[in-house]
Amino acid sequence: MKAIVISIGDELLIGQTVNTNAAWIGQELSKLGGSISEGLTISDQEDKIIETVQHALERADVVIITGGLGPTKDDITKHTLARFFNTELVIHQPTLDKITSYFTARNRPMLQSNIQQAALPKDCTILENNYGTAAGMWFEKEGKIVISLPGVPYEMKGIMQESVFPLFKERFQLKSLYHKTILTQGIGESFLAEQISDWENSVRADGLGLAYLPSPGIVKLRLSSPHGEQDKGKIEKYLTEIRERLPEAVFGYEQETLPEIIGKLLKDQNLTIGTVESCTAGLLANQITSISGSSDYFMGSLLTYSNELKQRLALVETETLNRFGAVSEEVSIEMAKGGLTQLGVDICISTTGVAGPTGGTIEKPVGLVWIAIATKNQVNARKFQFGDNRERTLQMTVLSALNWLRYELLK
C-alpha cells in the first residue's frame, strides 16, 4: 500500500506549528507494512487542496489529509472535498449528538458553527472522533481512498488507531514490518558509524535494514526487517551487541527518555537528587521533574546564575571564583559539593558554562561547559565543548548531564 500524506495549514508553512502529524503517520503506517511516498504541506486554499489531492490520487493508493476541519471560516477542507467528490453536506445525526454531548458535559453553549461541524459529505464513510468534535471522513474514487482527519494530533491519532488502521487491514494485504530503535547520546553520527562499521556490515549482510536518525545530542539506530516478527530475535541480538560495545552511549530503546530512565534508577536505589545550575538556569531540573512521581527523588535546585549566589547559596569559595573563574572545573566541583550539603541529597549535579553567543574568550570559548556530579563519597567533573549555538549548547548540556548520571547509577 502506497500512501501520500497531505498536511493543510498556513501555520505549518510559516513554522508557527511543527508538523508532527506526518511523522507519526509515517512511523505507524510503516509498522503495518505500508509506505509513504510523499509528504506534502499546503495552504488553506480550495484550488491548492484540489490540485494536491488530484496529484496524490494519480500516484498513490491512499491519500491521508490532516487539518482544516475546525469550526471557523478558514477551515474549508470538508467543503472542498465535498465539491471534489461531487456530493453535498448533510447533518450527520450521530456526530451532532456527540457534539451536543461534548458541550453539555462541559456546560458550554453550542454555537451555530459547532452545529455545522456535524454537516458532513453525504457520500462518504464517517470516522467517529471520540476525542473532539471534528469527525473524520473516508472517500473512495476509482479504487483509490482519500481520508480526511482533524489536525489536532491526539484527535488524529485516535481516529487512525480506532478506525483507519483496522479498515486498512481489511482492505489491503499488509505484511507488518518489525523494527526496533536503540538510543545513543554523546556520540556523533559519523563517529558512531565509524565505531560500528563492522557491526553494520553484519547487519546488512543478514538482510536487515539500518537507519541512522540523528538529532541534537542523540543518535537513534533503527533496525528493521521486512519479514515481520520472525526476525525479532535476530534484531535483539544485534542491539544487545551494540549495548555491550557502547555502554556509556546507549541509554534506551524506542520512545524512552533519559528523565524516565534515571527516575527509575533513582527510585530503585532509593536515592535523592538535586541540581545547582548556572548556564542551564533550571533546564536540568525541569527535565528531571518532567516525569510524574519525580517528587519521590528530586528535592530541589539552586539557580546560581551570578557569582554572588554561587557563593551564598552553593558555598563556592570566593578565592576559587577569583582564581579559576565561574566556568571552571574547580567551581563546578564546589557547586556540586555545596548543593549536596545545602539540599541534603544523595546526589547533586552542577552545570556552569558559556552558553553564548557572547561572553566567550580564547581560554574559555562559547560552548564550553563544565558538569560535576557529587555524592557523599566522591565528586567528579567533566569538560564539554558544544559549539556556538546557545539553544543547542543548553540542550546538549542537559542531555550529557542526564546520560552521565545514568551511567554512574548503573555502575
C-alpha positions, -999 to +999 in steps of 0.1 A: +000+000+000+015+033-011+002+065+006+007+102+004+002+125+034-012+160+028-009+184+057-031+215+054-025+247+073-007+281+069+006+277+104+026+247+092+040+266+063+052+296+083+067+274+110+043+285+137+033+249+143+056+219+139+041+192+117+043+162+140+013+145+124+030+135+092+059+120+111+036+100+133+015+087+104+047+076+085+060+058+116+028+040+123+020+031+087+054+016+082+047-008+111+016-021+092+037-026+061+025+005+042+048+032+029+047+070+025+059+080-010+053+118-005+046+142+023+030+175+012+023+206+032-001+231+016-021+263+024-058+266+033-068+274-003-095+255-022-077+254-055-045+242-038-063+214-020-080+202-051-048+203-071-028+184-045-055+157-039-056+151-077-019+149-078-018+124-049-046+102-064-026+098-095+004+085-076-008+066-046-034+041-033-043+061-003-043+099+004-043+109+041-052+146+047-049+163+081-062+197+090-089+222+081-118+205+098-124+231+126-155+253+132-140+286+118-144+300+083-108+293+074-114+255+078-125+247+043-113+211+038-147+193+041-164+218+018-136+214-008-137+176-006-175+176-010-171+196-042-142+175-054-163+143-049-195+159-062-215+154-031-234+176-007-231+183+030-259+170+053-262+169+090-249+136+103-271+129+134-247+107+153-220+133+150-244+161+161-254+141+191-218+136+200-210+173+197-241+182+218-230+158+245-195+173+244-207+208+251-234+198+276-208+179+296-186+210+298-215+233+305-206+254+275-230+270+249-231+253+215-228+278+186-241+275+151-205+270+139-203+240+162-235+226+149-222+229+114-193+206+122-219+179+120-226+188+084-206+162+066-204+149+030-233+126+022-213+101+001-185+092+024-179+069+054-179+090+086-150+082+110-160+087+146-140+111+167-140+101+203-116+129+213-131+161+198-159+175+177-145+171+141-153+138+126-130+121+101-141+112+065-133+082+042-139+087+005-134+063-023-129+070-060-119+046-088-104+022-063-084+049-045-090+061-009-090+097+004-091+101+042-096+135+059-087+139+096-086+167+121-052+184+125-052+182+163-027+154+169-044+134+197-077+135+177-060+124+145-041+096+163-073+084+180-092+081+147-063+065+129-059+038+156-096+031+162-110+033+127-084+038+099-059+011+107-085-016+112-100-007+078-066-008+062-060-043+075-094-054+060-088-037+026-051-044+019-029-074+022-004-058+046+027-075+058+037-059+090+073-049+093+093-053+125+117-027+137+133-016+169+152+016+177+181+019+201+191+053+215+226+068+219+238+100+235+271+119+234+285+103+202+282+120+168+266+102+138+298+100+117+319+089+147+293+063+157+292+049+121+329+046+122+329+028+155+303+002+145+312-002+108+319-039+112+287-044+131+267-025+104+282-047+077+270-078+095+235-063+100+231-056+063+246-089+052+219-106+074+192-090+054+182-063+079+178-026+074+197+000+094+189+037+096+208+065+115+183+091+129+203+120+144+191+149+164+210+173+187+228+152+213+211+120+204+215+095+175+189+067+171+197+035+153+167+017+138+170-019+128+142-033+106+131-065+089+107-069+060+098-104+074+080-092+105+084-107+139+102-138+127+134-117+128+127-102+162+153-125+179+179-116+153+174-078+158+175-082+196+209-100+193+224-071+172+210-045+196+225-063+226+259-063+208+257-025+205+247-020+241+276-041+253+300-024+229+289+012+238+275+011+274+282+047+281+265+059+249+235+036+247+208+047+271+175+031+260+151+019+233+122+033+212+104+063+230+123+060+263+137+093+277+167+099+299+145+115+327+123+083+327+154+061+329+172+079+356+140+083+376+135+046+377+172+040+387+169+066+415+137+050+428+152+015+426+183+026+445+163+048+470+184+079+462+176+116+462+190+142+438+192+179+434+209+204+410+229+235+412+226+253+379+243+283+363+243+282+325+212+259+323+192+281+347+168+254+357+165+234+325+181+204+340+157+204+370+129+209+346+138+178+327+142+157+358+108+168+371+090+163+338+083+127+350+053+120+371+064+108+406+097+127+404+090+142+438+100+108+453+136+115+444+141+152+433+144+175+463+151+209+446+175+231+427+197+261+434+198+286+404+231+303+409+235+324+377+255+351+394+289+346+412+273+361+444+247+334+445+273+307+438+290+318+469+259+325+491+237+295+481+261+269+468+290+277+492+316+283+464+347+299+478+355+335+467+391+325+462+381+297+439+360+321+417+387+347+416+415+322+408+397+300+383+366+319+371+330+308+372+333+284+342+359+260+355+364+225+369+371+238+403+339+259+405+317+232+391+330+208+418+324+232+446+289+239+433+280+202+433+295+197+468+278+228+481+244+216+466+249+182+482+251+199+516+225+227+511+199+205+495+205+175+517+205+150+489+224+118+479+235+131+445+239+167+432+247+177+396+261+212+388+264+230+355+284+261+346+293+273+311+295+299+284+262+294+265+268+323+242+266+337+216+286+364+236+309+361+266+335+337+252+373+342+253+402+324+238+407+305+270+370+299+276+352+299+242+315+299+237+301+264+242+325+255+270+306+237+298+317+220+330+294+195+346+301+179+380+283+151+399+288+148+436+279+121+460+287+116+497+317+095+487+332+114+456+328+142+432+339+142+395+337+169+368+337+167+330+345+193+304+324+196+272+326+218+241+293+222+224+298+249+198+284+284+194+246+278+192+231+288+226+200+267+224+219+237+213+245+241+239+219+242+267+201+212+252+233+192+249+244+202+285+212+187+299+213+155+278+250+150+287+244+155+324+215+131+325+233+104+305+264+107+326+242+103+357+226+072+342+259+056+336+271+064+371+239+050+386+244+018+366+280+014+378 
